Amino acid sequence: MKFIRPLALLSLSLASAVHADPIPENLRQAGWFIGAQAYTFKEFSAFEAIAKTKEAGGNMIEFFPGQTMKPGSDVKVGHTMPEAAMKELLAECERQGVKPVNYGVVGAGNAEEVKAIMTFAKKMGLYSICTESTEQVAAWEAAAKEFDIKVAFHEHGGSMSNPKYKVWNPLYIRGVVESRDPRVGACADLGHWCTSNLKPVECLKILEGHIVSVHLKDKEKNGNAQVVVAGKGVVDVAACLEELKRQKFDGHISVEHEADWKDSVPQVKADIDFVKSHPK
């Protein structure tokens, strides 16, 4: 998904609870926590993305900043949204039976923005935040401890030819997180590792013990290529699931089907079914 960073901040007061909610055990499907990244349904509103996630067989969703909240609304999903709208979004998730578990990919330019994002995550009862702002790792770590919410550093495609963009490399991410609080780790984007001409299974092994969440997509070929349904491309999704099982990974998997934008429910369902066909 594209990297989106809201420009304005909204001052949100801390909720009274000490901890963010864990992912409820009753949401497991074949042992996995599986749902969709709302960016898959970016052509629609967040309310519609919730419904489409449910239709595809998922029971959890990862929101992204900037999506219109509901048809006819000018409110955008994100850590700057009004608190009344936040409550309305949560109520719609509850009505549909789809648990919000993550938010991102979201950028943070300073510690104050990190805290605003984590305050939002706490109010939403999220499991984790997905970001690429590794330069704020100290602030993310402090906030992860304060709010008891996980932080996952995400990667897009990259290469050594662009030294300014480093997060594509799992060795770099491991170096960033391995000495930090265990709540600070990685979002494993299986498809984008193939965009970077890396082998996803090997990347998972490099990040063992530090994987917070997974973005699941298959690619037609390495490099910049079309996203396809799991099992139809170069990402060995079955082997990745086996490796995650070996590592006792217990975070959530978000299907991110970046294709078929107007009609992707069948593809998302196929990906969810693929995961469920490899039970823990």
C-alpha atoms as one frame of an Amber mdcrd trajectory, in Angstrom:
protein
   0.000   0.000   0.000   1.034   3.610  -0.433   2.653   5.406   2.510   0.242
   8.016   3.867   1.007  10.492   6.607  -1.684  12.885   7.844  -0.334  16.416
   8.222  -2.399  17.571  11.175  -2.509  16.237  14.719  -5.500  15.973  16.977
  -4.970  16.125  20.735  -6.515  12.987  22.146  -6.814  12.442  25.880  -5.599
   9.132  27.262  -8.231   6.506  27.888  -8.503   5.156  31.420  -7.549   1.584
  30.528  -3.923   0.576  31.083  -3.684  -1.960  28.262  -4.922  -2.225  24.702
  -7.121  -5.203  24.079  -5.460  -8.411  22.833  -6.894 -10.210  19.823  -9.739
 -12.307  21.238  -9.059 -16.032  21.153 -12.510 -16.770  19.720 -11.526 -15.010
  16.476  -9.018 -17.699  15.488  -9.729 -19.474  12.212  -7.867 -22.758  11.774
  -5.541 -21.445  14.474  -4.775 -18.160  12.685  -5.862 -14.580  13.185  -6.779
 -13.655   9.612  -8.488 -10.672   7.998  -7.831  -7.893   5.509  -5.887  -4.660
   5.217  -8.518  -2.014   4.393  -6.226  -0.626   1.671  -7.338  -3.623  -0.378
 -10.709  -1.845  -0.530  -9.352   1.694  -0.911 -11.878   2.463  -3.665 -14.588
   2.138  -1.025 -15.267   3.578   2.420 -14.067   2.015   5.671 -17.623   0.903
   6.468 -17.720  -0.889   3.114 -14.241  -2.330   3.700 -15.488  -3.841   6.963
 -18.424  -5.446   5.148 -16.218  -6.748   2.336 -13.740  -8.212   4.811 -16.577
 -10.086   6.473 -17.940 -11.237   3.089 -14.486 -12.624   2.228 -14.402 -14.662
   5.441 -12.217 -12.425   7.588 -13.167 -11.353  11.080 -10.552  -8.634  11.655
  -9.370  -5.554   9.791  -6.303  -3.344   9.581  -7.279   0.277   8.912  -5.136
   2.764   7.013  -5.015   6.564   7.311  -7.024   8.614   4.840  -9.877   6.278
   3.885 -13.337   7.875   3.870 -15.135   6.553   6.923 -18.547   5.908   5.347
 -20.446   6.768   2.151 -21.409  10.436   2.027 -19.061  11.398   4.882 -16.155
  13.817   4.747 -14.510  12.199   7.792 -11.307  10.258   7.092 -10.091   7.309
   9.129  -6.995   8.121  11.117  -5.517   9.292  14.380  -6.777  12.833  13.697
 -10.434  11.820  13.338 -12.978  13.239  15.819 -13.593  11.034  18.818 -17.309
  10.793  18.008 -16.415   9.400  14.572 -13.989   6.966  16.172 -16.781   5.623
  18.352 -19.031   5.343  15.303 -16.350   3.363  13.460 -15.941   1.011  16.416
 -19.695   0.567  16.639 -19.820  -0.424  12.969 -17.020  -2.950  13.502 -18.944
  -4.452  16.401 -22.181  -4.518  14.388 -20.458  -6.372  11.564 -18.487  -8.682
  13.845 -15.108  -7.554  12.488 -12.388  -6.684  15.021 -10.028  -3.752  14.278
  -6.506  -4.950  15.075  -4.036  -2.621  13.377  -3.556   0.829  11.811  -1.060
   1.778   9.114   1.096   2.214   7.249   1.322   5.508   9.132   4.248   7.902
   9.356   5.416   9.878  12.375   7.743  12.862  12.254   8.317  13.290  15.968
   7.587  11.849  19.399   4.402  13.903  19.777   2.956  12.378  16.626   3.969
   8.894  17.794   2.055   9.500  21.030  -1.014  10.784  19.164  -1.017   7.652
  16.983  -0.659   5.358  19.961  -3.388   7.218  21.854  -5.682   6.571  18.899
  -4.628   2.903  18.870  -5.425   2.581  22.558  -8.876   4.113  22.143  -9.539
   1.743  19.239  -8.356  -1.287  21.251  -5.758  -2.178  18.602  -3.161  -4.921
  18.810  -0.482  -3.039  16.871   0.572  -0.093  14.727   2.258  -0.453  11.322
   4.837   2.177  10.326   8.037   2.734   8.373   9.291   5.589  10.581  12.317
   3.781  11.989  13.977   7.128  12.732  11.455   7.442  15.574  12.253   4.011
  17.011  13.081   5.371  20.476   9.724   7.158  20.629   7.902   4.087  19.307
   9.577   1.927  21.940   8.652   4.316  24.746   5.057   4.456  23.515   4.882
   0.669  23.111   5.805   0.343  26.771   3.453   3.108  27.913   0.424   1.879
  25.967   1.271  -1.836  25.808   0.663  -1.829  22.042   2.942  -3.485  19.512
   4.770  -1.593  16.754   5.549  -3.262  13.423   8.023  -1.778  10.943   6.754
  -2.357   7.407   8.668  -2.554   4.130   7.939  -1.616   0.548  10.079  -2.724
  -2.364  13.639  -1.415  -2.463  17.231  -2.181  -3.348  20.812  -1.240  -2.555
  20.656   1.247  -5.431  18.566   3.559  -3.228  20.518   3.822   0.043  18.099
   6.401   1.493  15.325   3.800   1.699  16.469   1.056   4.061  13.432  -0.660
   5.530  13.033  -3.032   2.557  15.975  -5.033   3.946  15.098  -7.469   6.783
  18.678  -7.275   8.041  18.245  -3.545   8.560  14.925  -4.041  10.360  16.447
  -6.708  12.593  19.219  -4.293  13.510  16.649  -1.639  14.403  14.470  -3.848
  16.613  16.587  -6.642  18.109  17.822  -4.633  21.106  14.428  -3.004  21.722
  11.409  -3.935  23.800   9.835  -7.135  22.397   6.698  -5.171  21.503   8.730
  -3.440  18.768   9.187  -5.636  15.710   8.377  -6.141  12.033   5.415  -6.358
   9.696   6.317  -9.083   7.220   5.046  -7.994   3.806   5.547 -11.197   1.835
   4.809  -9.684  -1.562   7.015  -6.632  -1.160   9.963  -8.844  -0.298   9.543
 -10.333  -3.770   9.340  -6.800  -5.169  12.823  -6.407  -3.660  13.901  -9.727
  -5.250  14.195 -11.387  -1.851  12.935 -14.796  -0.748  10.121 -14.308   1.786
  10.851 -17.508   3.724  14.457 -16.454   4.226  13.330 -12.981   5.307  10.999
 -14.528   7.882  13.927 -16.536   9.240  16.063 -13.396   9.546  13.321 -11.727
  11.575  12.527 -14.736  13.756  11.239 -13.671  17.129  10.457 -10.153  15.934
   7.456 -10.588  13.607   4.419  -8.715  14.895   2.117  -8.926  11.863   1.978
 -10.120   8.264   0.759  -8.533   5.029  -0.138 -11.432   2.776   0.004 -11.078
  -0.987   1.452 -13.181  -3.786   3.176 -11.704  -6.850   3.134 -12.892 -10.453
   6.933 -12.543 -10.576   9.761 -10.834  -8.731  10.211  -7.083  -9.022   7.365
  -4.714  -9.833   4.667  -7.171 -10.869   0.982  -7.933 -10.604  -0.482  -9.184
  -7.337  -2.109 -12.614  -7.676  -4.002 -14.984  -5.406  -1.938 -16.968  -2.892
  -0.362 -20.035  -4.442  -0.447 -18.650  -7.996   2.790 -16.658  -7.977   6.401
 -16.558  -6.800   5.702 -16.115  -3.080   5.784 -19.577  -1.561   2.885 -18.750
   0.742   2.533 -22.329   1.993   6.198 -22.420   3.014   5.822 -19.006   4.673
   2.902 -20.277   6.730   4.919 -23.316   7.769   7.782 -21.053   8.815   5.415
 -18.852  10.809   4.072 -21.956  12.516   7.614 -23.080  13.330   8.297 -19.682
  14.874   5.042 -19.894  16.872   3.933 -16.610  15.323   0.710 -15.518  16.988
  -0.017 -12.107  15.479  -2.499 -11.324  12.740  -2.323 -11.844   8.990  -3.827
  -9.081   6.843  -4.599  -9.966   3.233  -3.545  -7.053   1.030  -4.700  -7.730
  -2.515  -3.436  -4.709  -4.453  -5.282  -5.496  -7.683  -8.844  -5.946  -8.945
  -9.647  -2.797  -6.998 -13.350  -2.656  -7.824 -14.079  -6.342  -7.224 -11.508
  -8.062  -5.019 -13.689  -9.909  -2.519 -13.306 -13.248  -4.389  -9.516 -12.897
  -4.394  -9.388 -11.944  -0.717 -11.633 -14.892   0.100  -9.298 -17.193  -1.848
  -6.328 -15.900   0.160  -8.141 -16.348   3.477  -9.221 -19.841   2.449  -5.621
 -20.623   1.503  -4.445 -19.695   4.992  -7.228 -21.706   6.604  -6.270 -24.728
   4.474  -2.885 -24.722   6.282  -4.089 -24.911   9.892  -1.866 -24.457  12.887
